[in-house]
């Protein structure tokens, strides 16, 4: 009887998480983490059918850092209706929190008693690691069919890389041949404040990494204009590279950051920045913004993509052309519909139609090489055989990420490095 009483003390949660299947009575872990393990070895068709059984007629809710998420689940539903069951359907709800509230919303859902959010499309590798992955709030799933680089894009799984690039209005007289031009004396580059969109802060952290610091230094040495203003900044940060445990070259990055934080013109969103830059009345204006924003410029007498130039596309441009960050796909550890979450993530990262909401325009690059090769925007600016809008001719992921002369030399987000230096650099940047 004593033995029986101990068995009866097993928690209900444990009994729900472990179910017996098959004649051999093999234990199957039906927790979210357990379902992810099962999903990672399942073929697409089997996974999708399992998800369809789970979500049919119900409501699937996600939170995302991209408004395009609204088109992803309907595309998956259409795929399933076409290939498996014409009567399959479900309700999809997505929201896009502003001002970094996505982390608060996810934590509240996971730690609360009523779990609504099944998955997320989220950005900011630094905060994701510190607030979501290290705490166990978010869980990673890698589809069996995904062909990406696991070391770069698999942990956590990236849907895409996006670039923010220096673009300027070409109707004026100012030259932008060097990344230091964007922090020159009296100039104000339009930018979303890093505290409003923290990937911008990660960009500043990454500038201090050895390889990128050398790019900044080499651009400074190649600068042909008056450097008096820049030299003042170098003196202001002198010694900080040692204090922060950085390389000697990082002094140049710190000087660039020093000038940037004191001079950029804060704009609430990248959309207004692109709208400002394309105006005929904005000569010499410049911004650091999401490249894809120029996809929707209205061509009028006052506004045109003809009026803007991507700085890094110029021959002989010196330094970095902007920065690159990622959108990551994660399940909540309390996901109400984990099979559906895995299926949707699978669809978004392995199928052309799954990535189409993002891949249809320049500036977003799938983490799957096989998927990305189906989207070519190198001639988006060519109209009837004429290169009408050069700003829209995307040179592609490999060009933008190349760290050599003649390439985009974007500053790539690395969550591990950003998290490592954020404690010291974050406070200093805020003080500026």
Secondary structure by P-SEA (a helix, b strand, c coil): caaaaaaaaccaaaaaaccccccccccccccaaaaaaaaaaccaaaaaaaaaaacccbbbbbbcccccccaaaaaaaaaaaacccccccbbbbbbbbcccaaaaaaaaaaacccccccccccccaaaaaacccccccbbbbbbccccccccccccccccbbbbbbbbbbcccccccccccccccccbbbbbccccccaaaaaaaaacccaaaaaaaaaaaaaccccaaaaaaaaaaaccccccccccccaaaaaaaaaaaaabbbbbccaaaaaaaaacccccccccccccccccccccccccccccccccccccccccccccccbbbbbbccccccaaaaaaaaaaacccccccccccccccbbbccaaaaaaccccccccccccccccccccccccccccccccccccccccaaaaaaccaaaaaaaaac
